[in-house]
Amino acid sequence: MHTVLPRDASLDGHLVDGAIGYLTATTGIAFLAALAFLLAALVLHRARAGRTWAQHTHGNRPRDRALMFAVALILFVAIDVTLALGTTRDLDQRFWRYPEADPDALRVEVTARQWAWTFRTAGPDGRFGTGDDVVTLNELDVPTGRPVYLKLRSRDVVHSLYLPNFRTKIDAIPGATTRAWFQATTPGRYEIGCAQHCGVNHYKMRGLLVARDAGDYAEWLGRAETDSRLRQDAAAPSETGAWNWETGK
């Protein structure tokens, strides 16, 4: 089935889609109502037999002002206030409830630079910045059914990690650590983009998110950990932009 939005492959993406759908529906209804009102005014107050000029009013009578205030208030409450309350609840209960203490969460350090994404996860020792870390360039592999907790930094300018299939977008800012989380529900290959213009090659800053089921992810992780140990050179300077997960520096 064709949809306007990219396929939702996340645990909470339906909340974002619901907010977008509500806003689209309510503003569409308001537009159609305003259009119907204008058409009715054109028909009912036009010049016709027995009336040389079109009937009109300046709308400055107290009842006219009261009517317009009431209509504006109803629209404001029905659209803006209702949507703000709903999205604030979703943010507090879901999107801002980071899986800090969840032992099952996959923790990922994300380093942005012109014009690439570097993703780092801790190896079997559970610590970042050691020889068994799994580091990938422009590809993030995650398991389905587990929270994925991201911490982001930028080495140069402002970037924005955009995961359209997971309804997630968060800026990577020089000198600061930002964070986000999501949970994949459907295995597949999904696009990673940069949603902030970051220079002349901004268009090249694309990546791939691969969501794998538990068995496939375990098999991939075993190969990735082996590859990381083989290419580790303790005497060589790091080119991956590693930083400390706990301090964000």
C-alpha positions in Angstrom: 0.0 0.0 0.0 1.4 3.4 -1.0 1.7 5.9 1.8 3.0 9.5 1.9 5.3 8.8 4.9 8.1 6.3 4.8 7.2 2.9 6.3 7.2 3.0 10.1 9.6 0.3 11.4 9.8 1.6 15.0 8.1 1.0 18.4 6.8 4.6 18.8 6.7 5.9 15.3 2.9 5.6 15.2 2.8 8.4 17.8 4.5 10.8 15.4 2.3 9.6 12.5 -0.8 10.2 14.7 0.2 13.7 15.5 0.9 14.4 11.8 -2.4 12.8 10.9 -4.4 14.8 13.5 -2.8 18.1 12.4 -3.5 17.3 8.7 -7.1 16.3 9.4 -8.0 19.2 11.6 -6.4 21.9 9.5 -8.0 20.4 6.4 -11.5 20.5 8.1 -10.9 24.1 9.1 -9.8 25.0 5.6 -12.9 23.4 4.0 -15.2 25.1 6.6 -13.6 28.5 5.8 -14.0 27.8 2.0 -17.7 26.8 2.5 -18.3 30.0 4.5 -16.7 32.2 1.7 -18.7 30.4 -1.0 -21.9 30.9 1.0 -21.2 34.6 1.4 -20.6 35.0 -2.3 -23.9 33.3 -3.2 -26.1 34.8 -0.5 -24.9 38.3 -0.6 -24.3 38.8 -4.3 -26.0 41.5 -6.3 -29.2 40.2 -7.8 -32.7 41.3 -8.9 -34.0 43.9 -6.5 -30.4 44.5 -5.1 -28.1 46.7 -7.2 -25.1 46.2 -5.0 -23.7 43.2 -3.2 -24.6 43.3 0.5 -21.6 43.6 2.7 -20.5 44.5 6.3 -17.2 45.8 7.7 -17.4 43.1 10.5 -16.9 45.7 13.2 -20.1 45.1 15.1 -19.7 43.6 18.6 -21.5 40.4 17.6 -19.2 40.1 14.6 -16.1 40.5 16.8 -17.5 38.0 19.4 -18.2 35.5 16.7 -14.7 35.7 15.2 -13.2 35.5 18.6 -15.2 32.4 19.4 -14.3 30.7 16.1 -10.6 31.5 16.6 -10.7 30.2 20.2 -12.4 27.0 19.1 -9.8 26.4 16.4 -6.9 27.2 18.8 -8.1 24.8 21.4 -9.1 22.1 18.9 -5.9 22.1 17.0 -3.0 23.8 18.8 -3.8 23.1 22.5 -5.0 19.5 21.9 -2.0 18.7 19.7 0.4 20.3 22.2 -1.0 18.4 25.1 -0.8 15.1 23.2 2.7 15.5 21.9 3.9 16.7 25.4 2.5 13.5 26.9 4.2 11.4 24.2 7.5 13.1 24.8 7.4 12.7 28.5 6.2 9.1 28.5 8.1 7.8 25.6 10.6 9.8 23.6 12.4 11.4 26.6 12.4 8.2 28.6 15.9 7.3 27.7 16.9 3.6 28.5 19.8 4.7 30.7 19.4 1.8 33.1 18.1 -0.8 30.7 20.8 -3.6 30.5 19.3 -4.8 27.3 19.7 -1.5 25.5 22.3 -1.2 22.7 24.4 1.8 23.4 25.9 3.6 20.3 28.3 6.5 20.1 27.6 8.5 17.0 30.3 10.8 15.6 29.4 13.2 12.8 31.9 14.9 10.5 32.0 16.3 7.1 30.7 14.2 5.4 30.2 10.8 7.2 28.8 9.1 10.2 30.9 6.9 12.5 29.1 4.4 14.8 30.8 2.8 17.7 29.4 0.1 20.1 31.2 -1.5 23.0 32.7 -4.9 22.5 32.5 -8.0 24.8 34.2 -6.1 27.6 31.2 -3.7 27.7 33.5 -0.6 27.7 34.0 2.0 25.0 37.4 3.1 23.7 39.0 -0.4 23.9 40.4 -2.7 21.3 37.2 -4.8 20.9 34.9 -1.9 20.1 32.8 -2.4 16.9 33.2 0.7 14.7 31.4 1.1 11.4 31.4 3.9 8.8 28.0 5.0 7.4 26.3 1.8 8.5 24.5 1.2 11.8 23.5 -2.4 12.5 20.9 -2.9 15.3 18.9 -5.7 16.7 15.1 -5.7 16.5 13.1 -5.7 19.8 15.8 -4.0 21.8 16.1 -0.2 22.7 18.9 1.5 20.8 20.4 4.4 22.8 22.3 7.0 20.8 24.7 9.6 22.0 25.9 12.1 19.4 28.8 14.5 18.9 30.1 16.5 15.9 33.8 17.1 15.1 33.2 20.1 12.9 29.8 21.7 12.2 26.2 21.0 13.1 24.8 17.9 11.6 21.4 16.2 12.1 21.0 12.4 12.3 17.7 11.6 10.5 16.1 8.2 10.6 12.8 8.6 8.6 11.7 5.0 9.1 12.0 5.4 12.9 10.5 8.9 13.1 13.7 10.2 14.8 15.8 13.2 14.1 18.4 14.7 16.5 21.2 17.3 15.9 24.9 16.5 16.5 26.4 19.8 17.8 30.1 20.6 18.2 31.1 20.8 21.9 27.9 19.2 23.1 26.5 15.7 23.5 22.9 15.0 22.3 21.0 11.9 22.7 18.0 9.9 21.3 16.6 6.4 21.3 14.4 4.2 19.3 13.5 0.5 18.9 13.3 -1.3 15.6 10.4 -3.7 15.2 10.9 -4.8 11.6 14.1 -6.2 10.1 15.2 -4.4 7.0 17.6 -1.8 5.4 16.7 1.8 6.1 18.2 5.1 5.1 20.2 7.4 7.3 20.3 11.0 6.3 21.6 14.3 7.5 18.8 16.8 7.9 21.0 19.9 8.5 23.0 21.5 5.6 26.6 21.0 6.6 28.6 22.1 3.6 29.2 21.6 -0.1 29.1 17.8 0.1 26.0 17.6 2.4 24.3 15.5 -0.1 26.9 12.8 0.3 26.2 12.4 4.1 24.0 9.3 3.8 24.2 6.0 5.6 22.4 2.7 6.1 20.7 1.4 9.1 20.3 -2.4 9.1 17.8 -3.9 11.5 18.4 -7.5 12.1 16.5 -10.2 14.1 18.3 -11.6 17.2 20.0 -14.5 15.4 21.1 -12.5 12.4 22.4 -9.7 14.7 24.4 -12.1 16.9 26.0 -13.7 13.8 26.9 -10.2 12.4 28.2 -9.0 15.7 30.6 -12.0 16.0 32.1 -11.2 12.6 32.3 -7.5 13.4 34.0 -8.0 16.7 36.6 -10.3 15.0 37.2 -7.7 12.3 37.6 -4.9 14.9 40.3 -6.9 16.8 42.2 -7.7 13.6 42.4 -4.1 12.4 43.2 -2.7 15.8 46.6 -1.0 16.0 47.4 0.3 19.5 50.4 2.3 18.2 48.4 4.1 15.6 46.3 7.2 16.3 42.6 6.8 16.3 40.8 8.0 13.2 37.3 7.2 14.4 36.8 10.1 16.7 36.3 8.0 19.8 35.1 9.8 22.9 33.9 8.7 26.4 30.3 7.5 26.7 29.9 8.4 30.3 31.3 12.0 30.1 30.5 12.7 26.5 34.0 14.0 25.9 
